[in-house]
Amino acid sequence: MEEFNVAAKLKIYVDDPSAMEGVKKNVETLAKVQRFWEEDVGFGIKVLKASILMKDSEGGMEALESGIRKIKGVSEIEVEEVSRV
């Protein structure tokens, strides 16, 4: 079993709510996802939030962010929190 020592909480803005499931599947190919949930930001707009586990490595978070930004339907990503576990 892989050992993860960093937890991150991400906010992923998805262009089209119908693309949400596809975005989730693609994020799961990039990192170990603990859980996903959706959050209302207003005016019927929802963002996808993700709790992710990863190994501590130099440039790891930047690589993850870059990979998620390349997913079709993702307009923006914010790292809300990063901590060691």
N, C-alpha and C positions, 0 to 999 in steps of 0.2 A: 504494500500500500504506500502511495506517495505521501510524503510529509510536507504539509503546507504550514508556513509560519507567518503569513501576512493575510489579513482580511481587509477587504475594500468594499465600500458602499458606493455604487455608481448610480447616476441619474442619466437615463438615455432618452433623448427626445426622438420620437418616431414620427415621420411625416404623416403617415396614414394609419389610423387605428387597425385597419384590416391587415396591415403588415406586421403587427405585433408578434404573432406566433412565429413567423419566419425569422424575425430579429432574434427572438429568444433562442431558437434552434442554432442560429449562427454564432451567438455569443457562447453557447455551450460548447462549441467546437474550439473556442479560443481559451477558455478558462474553466476551472471547477466552480460551478454555480451552486451556492448553498440554497438560495431561493430567489424567485422573482415576485414582484408585486407591482400593481399599477396604482398611481396616485393622481388624483385630480389636481390640476393647476389652475383651473378656472375656464369659464366659457366653453365647457364641454371638452376641453383639451386634457389629455392624460399623458403622463410620462411613465416610462418603464423604469422601475428601480430594481437593482440587482445587488445581492450580497455575494461576493466572490472570494474564494480562497486561492492563494497562489504562493509560490516559493519566493523568498526574498532574493532578488538578483538585480544587479545594476541594469537599469534600463527596462526592467520588467513591466513597470506600470505604463511607461511611455509606449512600449510595444503593444500592450493590451489596448490602450486608448486608440492607437493608430489602427489596429485591426478592427475595432468596433466602428470607428469612423468610416471604414471602407464598406461596411455592410449596407446593402441597398435598403433604403427607407430610413436610415439614421441621419438626422440632421445635425445633432449636437450631442456631446457627452460631457458630463461634469463628474469629477471625482469629489464625492462629499466627505469621505472619511477613509483613512488608511491607518491600520494599527497592526501591531505584532500580536500573534496568538501563541 
